[in-house]
């Protein structure tokens, strides 16, 4: 076969060329005939070979036409911009969730004691008023003398006081020396075990408290027909006290281990604990996450950050007492505490940025999470709310305020030596009033932000207007959009964490519109 016949067969062949599926101009097929693209000169060059100089000249002078694939490059640029926005959006959600956890925690020290004393006063005075006829009894058959809210406050106060009294039997100094005598590796394993135990306790802790409150406030008409379905109020109360006590001791062990890590001369344990945060990236970044699962992870991160800050506060109080409240020691403690917090924040940024990057989630997803928390806050401020604000925060984020409140109370009592001097009593009252002021200010801030988020969400053009008739309230609902989000799927357990229905409906509606536009 001669050269001309070889060239003719070569130019008649067809080759498969793989091109990008996203074509901005719509030209070209995947199977193209190469006959019109080649010429005799190129064929002769191929037959003769290419010199090194020609190869280098081609590599140095080759051009790029990025505009031919404009859609793909624009999408990549938007992903980078979204990746850079993630830390800011995460911190907005974290800040609002942190304020809600602080509000739930401050409730244990501010309003719960007042409500507990009011419930005790009602128990004492209401029978006396009935005996003297100054208050007419309008109780129906089977109705209790105390209101459900008074019963809940009374039980919570009993649980907190009982556990706080029981923790006085725990010797924190002996606990500190016991932990300090262990090696670094044992302490690292012990701290990880405590962290796992804390999460396991938090997983069923709110269910234990809810079971106690429902058993105590369940209508007697149902109780008489369903007596075999529960153990009774007293066994539930003992079980709740045992849970809160064990969880409080575990928190004290966590604070003690962190105290040893910060105050020891060898910073190896502190370094290992900080590196443990980065190991967390391996267990979460490379997993599949959807919008609901990421919401559960975000709420857990809010709870973890607040819990860490409370532990650091306990460590600082205990250390400053040992060093007679010297400012020099505080200057030594603050850098280590700031390093722990910065490591936690940095890990959260990297984790959420790569999770949203790998799972194709937008940065605006954290705004939806914040709106969901805002609807929860609005629900708890209703006149006939389903549950207390602290209970709803516990269900969302896994943050149980009672054990942490008992543990911090034990730390405060050991740090500040109580005495019956008038000056100390006045200082105690001033501290209590300051806490009440912080609680009120914090509640006003998060409630105002909730109103802003709800109003902006309800006025969005893509939001569907739906109506709702709620069976347990006779209040006229003026804003059906707000009512749907408030009364639908808010009080849920940790095993089924999901967004409010209004947020999900908006997302589904946007997806339908995008599908119709693409078709």
NORFENNOR-V135283 format. One record per pair of residues at least 4 apart in sequence whose C-alpha atoms are under 7 Angstrom apart, sorted by the first residue. I is the first residue (numbers start at 1). J is the second residue. D is the distance in Angstrom with one decimal. If there is no record, write none. Layout:
i:I j:J d:D
i:I j:J d:D
This chain:
i:1 j:5 d:6.3
i:1 j:6 d:6.8
i:2 j:6 d:6.3
i:3 j:7 d:6.2
i:4 j:8 d:6.2
i:5 j:9 d:6.3
i:6 j:10 d:6.1
i:7 j:11 d:6.1
i:8 j:12 d:6.3
i:9 j:13 d:6.7
i:11 j:34 d:6.8
i:11 j:35 d:4.9
i:12 j:35 d:6.3
i:14 j:32 d:6.6
i:14 j:33 d:5.2
i:14 j:34 d:6.4
i:15 j:31 d:6.5
i:15 j:32 d:6.6
i:15 j:33 d:6.8
i:16 j:30 d:6.3
i:16 j:31 d:5.0
i:16 j:32 d:6.9
i:17 j:30 d:5.4
i:17 j:31 d:6.1
i:18 j:30 d:6.0
i:19 j:30 d:6.5
i:23 j:69 d:6.7
i:24 j:68 d:6.4
i:24 j:69 d:5.9
i:24 j:70 d:6.5
i:24 j:71 d:6.3
i:34 j:38 d:6.5
i:38 j:42 d:6.5
i:39 j:43 d:6.5
i:40 j:44 d:6.2
i:41 j:45 d:6.2
i:42 j:46 d:6.1
i:43 j:47 d:6.2
i:44 j:48 d:6.0
i:45 j:49 d:5.7
i:45 j:50 d:6.7
i:46 j:50 d:6.9
i:50 j:54 d:6.4
i:50 j:55 d:6.9
i:51 j:55 d:6.4
i:52 j:56 d:6.2
i:53 j:57 d:6.1
i:54 j:58 d:6.1
i:55 j:59 d:6.3
i:56 j:60 d:6.1
i:57 j:61 d:6.0
i:58 j:62 d:5.7
i:66 j:70 d:6.4
i:69 j:73 d:6.6
i:70 j:74 d:6.0
i:71 j:75 d:6.2
i:72 j:76 d:6.3
i:73 j:77 d:6.2
i:74 j:78 d:6.2
i:75 j:79 d:6.3
i:76 j:80 d:6.5
i:77 j:81 d:6.4
i:78 j:82 d:6.1
i:79 j:83 d:6.0
i:80 j:84 d:6.3
i:81 j:85 d:6.3
i:82 j:86 d:6.4
i:82 j:362 d:6.9
i:82 j:363 d:5.8
i:83 j:353 d:5.7
i:83 j:357 d:6.8
i:85 j:89 d:6.4
i:85 j:363 d:6.6
i:86 j:90 d:5.9
i:86 j:353 d:5.6
i:86 j:363 d:5.7
i:87 j:91 d:6.1
i:87 j:349 d:5.2
i:88 j:92 d:6.4
i:89 j:93 d:6.5
i:89 j:363 d:6.8
i:89 j:366 d:6.1
i:90 j:94 d:6.0
i:90 j:366 d:6.4
i:91 j:95 d:5.9
i:92 j:96 d:6.5
i:93 j:97 d:6.1
i:93 j:366 d:6.2
i:93 j:370 d:5.6
i:94 j:98 d:5.8
i:94 j:302 d:5.7
i:95 j:99 d:6.3
i:96 j:100 d:6.4
i:97 j:101 d:6.3
i:97 j:302 d:6.1
i:98 j:102 d:6.2
i:98 j:302 d:6.1
i:98 j:306 d:6.4
i:99 j:103 d:6.1
i:99 j:442 d:6.9
i:99 j:446 d:6.9
i:100 j:104 d:6.2
i:101 j:105 d:6.1
i:101 j:393 d:6.8
i:102 j:106 d:6.0
i:103 j:107 d:6.2
i:103 j:439 d:6.2
i:103 j:442 d:6.4
i:103 j:443 d:6.5
i:104 j:389 d:6.7
i:104 j:390 d:4.4
i:104 j:401 d:6.5
i:105 j:401 d:5.2
i:105 j:405 d:6.8
i:106 j:110 d:6.1
i:106 j:439 d:6.0
i:107 j:111 d:5.4
i:107 j:112 d:5.9
i:108 j:112 d:5.2
i:108 j:405 d:6.6
i:109 j:113 d:6.7
i:110 j:435 d:6.6
i:110 j:436 d:5.5
i:111 j:115 d:6.1
i:112 j:116 d:5.9
i:112 j:153 d:6.8
i:113 j:117 d:6.2
i:114 j:118 d:6.2
i:115 j:119 d:6.1
i:115 j:153 d:6.2
i:116 j:120 d:6.3
i:116 j:153 d:5.4
i:116 j:154 d:5.3
i:116 j:157 d:5.8
i:117 j:121 d:6.1
i:118 j:122 d:6.2
i:119 j:123 d:6.3
i:119 j:150 d:5.3
i:119 j:154 d:6.1
i:120 j:124 d:6.4
i:121 j:125 d:6.0
i:122 j:126 d:5.4
i:125 j:129 d:6.1
i:126 j:130 d:6.3
i:127 j:131 d:6.2
i:128 j:132 d:6.3
i:129 j:133 d:5.9
i:129 j:134 d:5.2
i:129 j:135 d:5.5
i:130 j:134 d:6.3
i:130 j:135 d:5.5
i:130 j:136 d:6.7
i:130 j:137 d:6.9
i:139 j:143 d:5.9
i:142 j:220 d:5.7
i:142 j:221 d:6.8
i:146 j:150 d:6.1
i:146 j:151 d:6.4
i:147 j:151 d:6.4
i:148 j:152 d:6.2
i:148 j:217 d:5.5
i:149 j:153 d:6.2
i:150 j:154 d:6.1
i:151 j:155 d:6.2
i:152 j:156 d:6.1
i:152 j:213 d:5.9
i:153 j:157 d:6.1
i:154 j:158 d:6.2
i:155 j:159 d:6.2
i:156 j:160 d:6.2
i:157 j:161 d:6.0
i:158 j:162 d:5.9
i:159 j:163 d:6.1
i:159 j:241 d:5.4
i:160 j:164 d:6.0
i:160 j:402 d:6.7
i:160 j:406 d:6.4
i:161 j:165 d:6.1
i:162 j:166 d:6.2
i:163 j:167 d:6.2
i:163 j:241 d:6.5
i:163 j:244 d:6.8
i:163 j:245 d:5.2
i:163 j:406 d:6.8
i:164 j:168 d:6.9
i:164 j:406 d:5.5
i:164 j:410 d:6.8
i:167 j:410 d:6.9
i:171 j:175 d:6.3
i:172 j:176 d:6.1
i:173 j:177 d:6.4
i:174 j:178 d:6.0
i:175 j:179 d:6.2
i:176 j:180 d:6.1
i:176 j:256 d:5.8
i:177 j:181 d:6.1
i:179 j:257 d:6.5
i:180 j:260 d:6.0
i:182 j:186 d:6.3
i:182 j:187 d:6.4
i:183 j:187 d:6.2
i:184 j:188 d:6.2
i:184 j:269 d:5.8
i:185 j:189 d:6.3
i:186 j:190 d:5.9
i:187 j:191 d:6.0
i:188 j:192 d:6.4
i:188 j:269 d:6.8
i:189 j:193 d:6.2
i:190 j:194 d:6.2
i:191 j:195 d:6.2
i:191 j:254 d:6.8
i:191 j:257 d:6.8
i:192 j:196 d:6.2
i:193 j:197 d:6.1
i:194 j:198 d:6.0
i:194 j:250 d:6.7
i:194 j:254 d:6.5
i:195 j:199 d:6.4
i:196 j:200 d:6.3
i:197 j:201 d:6.1
i:198 j:202 d:6.2
i:199 j:203 d:6.2
i:201 j:205 d:5.7
i:201 j:247 d:6.6
i:202 j:398 d:5.7
i:202 j:399 d:6.7
i:202 j:400 d:6.4
i:203 j:398 d:6.5
i:203 j:494 d:7.0
i:204 j:208 d:6.4
i:205 j:209 d:6.6
i:206 j:210 d:6.0
i:206 j:394 d:6.7
i:206 j:395 d:6.9
i:206 j:400 d:6.7
i:207 j:211 d:6.0
i:208 j:212 d:6.4
i:208 j:240 d:6.1
i:209 j:213 d:6.3
i:209 j:240 d:6.2
i:210 j:214 d:6.0
i:211 j:215 d:6.0
i:212 j:216 d:6.2
i:212 j:233 d:6.6
i:212 j:236 d:5.3
i:212 j:237 d:6.2
i:213 j:217 d:6.1
i:214 j:218 d:5.4
i:215 j:232 d:6.7
i:215 j:233 d:5.8
i:216 j:233 d:5.5
i:218 j:223 d:6.7
i:219 j:223 d:6.3
i:220 j:224 d:5.9
i:221 j:225 d:6.8
i:222 j:226 d:6.0
i:223 j:227 d:5.5
i:231 j:235 d:6.3
i:232 j:236 d:6.5
i:233 j:237 d:6.0
i:234 j:238 d:6.2
i:235 j:239 d:6.1
i:236 j:240 d:6.1
i:237 j:241 d:6.2
i:238 j:242 d:6.2
i:239 j:243 d:6.2
i:240 j:244 d:6.2
i:241 j:245 d:6.0
i:242 j:246 d:6.2
i:243 j:247 d:6.1
i:244 j:248 d:6.0
i:244 j:402 d:6.9
i:244 j:403 d:5.2
i:245 j:249 d:6.3
i:246 j:250 d:6.3
i:247 j:251 d:6.3
i:247 j:403 d:5.7
i:248 j:252 d:6.3
i:248 j:403 d:4.6
i:248 j:404 d:6.2
i:248 j:406 d:6.2
i:248 j:407 d:5.2
i:249 j:253 d:6.3
i:250 j:254 d:6.3
i:251 j:255 d:6.3
i:251 j:404 d:6.9
i:251 j:407 d:6.5
i:252 j:256 d:6.1
i:252 j:407 d:6.1
i:253 j:257 d:6.1
i:254 j:258 d:6.2
i:255 j:259 d:6.0
i:255 j:311 d:5.4
i:255 j:314 d:6.7
i:255 j:315 d:6.3
i:256 j:260 d:6.3
i:257 j:261 d:6.3
i:258 j:262 d:6.2
i:259 j:263 d:6.0
i:259 j:315 d:5.3
i:260 j:264 d:5.7
i:261 j:267 d:6.8
i:261 j:269 d:5.5
i:261 j:270 d:5.2
i:262 j:270 d:6.4
i:262 j:336 d:6.7
i:267 j:271 d:6.2
i:268 j:272 d:6.2
i:269 j:273 d:6.1
i:270 j:274 d:6.2
i:271 j:275 d:6.2
i:272 j:276 d:6.1
i:274 j:340 d:6.3
i:274 j:343 d:6.5
i:275 j:279 d:6.6
i:276 j:280 d:6.7
i:277 j:344 d:6.6
i:277 j:347 d:6.5
i:278 j:347 d:6.2
i:280 j:284 d:6.7
i:281 j:285 d:5.5
i:281 j:351 d:5.9
i:282 j:286 d:6.7
i:285 j:351 d:5.9
i:285 j:354 d:6.2
i:285 j:355 d:5.3
i:288 j:359 d:6.8
i:289 j:293 d:5.7
i:289 j:294 d:6.0
i:289 j:359 d:6.4
i:290 j:294 d:6.1
i:291 j:295 d:6.3
i:292 j:296 d:6.5
i:292 j:497 d:6.9
i:292 j:498 d:5.2
i:292 j:499 d:6.7
i:293 j:297 d:6.3
i:294 j:298 d:6.0
i:295 j:299 d:6.2
i:295 j:369 d:6.6
i:296 j:300 d:6.3
i:296 j:497 d:6.0
i:297 j:301 d:6.3
i:298 j:302 d:6.4
i:299 j:303 d:6.4
i:299 j:396 d:6.8
i:299 j:397 d:4.7
i:300 j:304 d:6.1
i:300 j:397 d:5.5
i:300 j:398 d:6.7
i:301 j:305 d:6.1
i:302 j:306 d:6.4
i:303 j:307 d:6.0
i:303 j:397 d:5.9
i:303 j:398 d:6.9
i:303 j:399 d:5.8
i:304 j:308 d:6.1
i:305 j:309 d:6.3
i:306 j:310 d:6.4
i:307 j:311 d:6.3
i:308 j:312 d:6.2
i:309 j:313 d:6.2
i:310 j:314 d:6.3
i:311 j:315 d:6.2
i:312 j:316 d:6.2
i:312 j:337 d:6.8
i:313 j:317 d:6.2
i:314 j:318 d:6.2
i:314 j:408 d:6.9
i:314 j:411 d:6.5
i:315 j:319 d:6.1
i:316 j:320 d:5.9
i:317 j:321 d:6.3
i:317 j:415 d:6.5
i:318 j:322 d:6.5
i:318 j:415 d:6.1
i:319 j:323 d:6.4
i:320 j:324 d:6.1
i:320 j:325 d:4.6
i:320 j:326 d:6.8
i:321 j:325 d:5.6
i:321 j:415 d:6.1
i:326 j:330 d:7.0
i:327 j:331 d:6.5
i:328 j:332 d:6.6
i:329 j:333 d:6.3
i:330 j:334 d:6.1
i:333 j:337 d:6.4
i:334 j:338 d:6.0
i:335 j:339 d:6.1
i:336 j:340 d:6.4
i:337 j:341 d:6.3
i:338 j:342 d:6.0
i:339 j:343 d:6.1
i:340 j:344 d:6.3
i:341 j:345 d:6.2
i:342 j:346 d:6.0
i:343 j:347 d:6.1
i:344 j:348 d:6.3
i:345 j:349 d:6.3
i:346 j:350 d:6.3
i:347 j:351 d:5.9
i:348 j:352 d:6.0
i:349 j:353 d:6.0
i:350 j:354 d:6.2
i:351 j:355 d:6.1
i:352 j:356 d:6.1
i:353 j:357 d:6.1
i:354 j:358 d:5.9
i:355 j:359 d:6.0
i:356 j:360 d:5.7
i:356 j:361 d:4.7
i:356 j:362 d:6.7
i:357 j:361 d:6.6
i:364 j:368 d:6.9
i:365 j:369 d:6.6
i:366 j:370 d:6.3
i:367 j:371 d:6.2
i:368 j:372 d:6.2
i:368 j:503 d:6.5
i:369 j:373 d:6.5
i:370 j:374 d:6.2
i:371 j:375 d:6.3
i:371 j:453 d:5.9
i:371 j:454 d:6.7
i:372 j:376 d:6.5
i:372 j:499 d:6.1
i:372 j:500 d:5.7
i:373 j:377 d:6.3
i:374 j:378 d:6.3
i:374 j:450 d:4.3
i:374 j:453 d:6.7
i:374 j:454 d:6.9
i:375 j:379 d:6.2
i:375 j:450 d:6.9
i:375 j:454 d:6.9
i:375 j:485 d:6.4
i:375 j:486 d:5.4
i:376 j:380 d:6.5
i:376 j:486 d:6.5
i:376 j:490 d:6.2
i:377 j:381 d:6.6
i:377 j:389 d:6.9
i:377 j:447 d:6.8
i:377 j:450 d:6.8
i:378 j:382 d:6.8
i:378 j:450 d:6.8
i:378 j:486 d:6.9
i:379 j:385 d:6.3
i:379 j:486 d:5.4
i:380 j:385 d:5.3
i:380 j:387 d:6.5
i:380 j:388 d:6.0
i:380 j:389 d:5.3
i:381 j:385 d:6.7
i:387 j:391 d:6.4
i:387 j:392 d:6.7
i:388 j:392 d:6.4
i:389 j:393 d:6.2
i:390 j:394 d:6.2
i:391 j:395 d:6.4
i:392 j:396 d:6.3
i:392 j:491 d:6.2
i:393 j:397 d:6.0
i:393 j:399 d:6.8
i:394 j:398 d:4.8
i:394 j:399 d:4.5
i:394 j:400 d:5.4
i:395 j:492 d:6.3
i:395 j:493 d:5.4
i:395 j:494 d:5.9
i:396 j:494 d:6.5
i:396 j:497 d:6.9
i:398 j:494 d:6.9
i:401 j:405 d:5.8
i:402 j:406 d:6.2
i:403 j:407 d:6.2
i:404 j:408 d:6.1
i:405 j:409 d:6.0
i:406 j:410 d:6.3
i:407 j:411 d:6.4
i:408 j:412 d:6.1
i:409 j:413 d:6.1
i:410 j:414 d:6.3
i:411 j:415 d:6.0
i:412 j:416 d:5.9
i:413 j:417 d:6.5
i:419 j:424 d:6.7
i:420 j:424 d:6.9
i:420 j:425 d:6.8
i:421 j:425 d:6.4
i:422 j:426 d:6.2
i:423 j:427 d:6.2
i:424 j:428 d:6.1
i:425 j:429 d:6.3
i:426 j:430 d:6.2
i:427 j:431 d:6.1
i:428 j:432 d:6.2
i:429 j:433 d:6.2
i:430 j:434 d:6.1
i:431 j:435 d:6.3
i:432 j:436 d:6.3
i:433 j:437 d:6.1
i:434 j:438 d:6.2
i:435 j:439 d:6.1
i:436 j:440 d:6.2
i:437 j:441 d:6.1
i:438 j:442 d:5.9
i:439 j:443 d:6.1
i:440 j:444 d:6.2
i:441 j:445 d:6.2
i:442 j:446 d:6.3
i:443 j:447 d:5.9
i:444 j:448 d:5.9
i:445 j:449 d:6.1
i:446 j:450 d:6.0
i:447 j:451 d:6.3
i:448 j:452 d:6.3
i:449 j:453 d:6.1
i:450 j:454 d:6.1
i:451 j:455 d:6.0
i:452 j:456 d:6.1
i:453 j:457 d:6.0
i:454 j:458 d:6.0
i:455 j:459 d:6.2
i:456 j:460 d:6.5
i:458 j:463 d:6.6
i:458 j:481 d:6.3
i:458 j:482 d:6.8
i:462 j:506 d:6.6
i:463 j:506 d:5.5
i:464 j:506 d:6.7
i:465 j:480 d:6.8
i:465 j:481 d:5.5
i:466 j:480 d:5.9
i:466 j:481 d:5.8
i:467 j:480 d:4.8
i:467 j:481 d:7.0
i:467 j:484 d:7.0
i:468 j:480 d:6.3
i:468 j:483 d:6.9
i:468 j:484 d:6.0
i:477 j:483 d:6.7
i:479 j:483 d:6.2
i:480 j:484 d:6.0
i:481 j:485 d:6.6
i:482 j:486 d:6.1
i:483 j:487 d:5.9
i:484 j:488 d:5.8
i:484 j:502 d:6.6
i:485 j:500 d:5.8
i:485 j:501 d:5.8
i:485 j:502 d:5.0
i:486 j:490 d:6.9
i:488 j:500 d:6.6
i:488 j:501 d:6.2
i:489 j:500 d:5.8
i:489 j:501 d:6.7
i:490 j:500 d:6.3
i:492 j:496 d:6.7
i:492 j:497 d:6.7
i:493 j:497 d:6.4
i:499 j:503 d:6.6
i:499 j:504 d:6.7
i:500 j:504 d:6.6
i:501 j:505 d:6.0
i:502 j:506 d:6.3
i:503 j:507 d:6.4
i:504 j:508 d:6.2
i:505 j:509 d:6.1
i:506 j:510 d:6.3
i:507 j:511 d:6.3
i:508 j:512 d:6.3
i:509 j:513 d:6.3
i:510 j:514 d:6.2
i:511 j:515 d:6.2
i:512 j:516 d:6.2
i:513 j:517 d:6.2
i:514 j:518 d:6.2
i:515 j:519 d:6.2
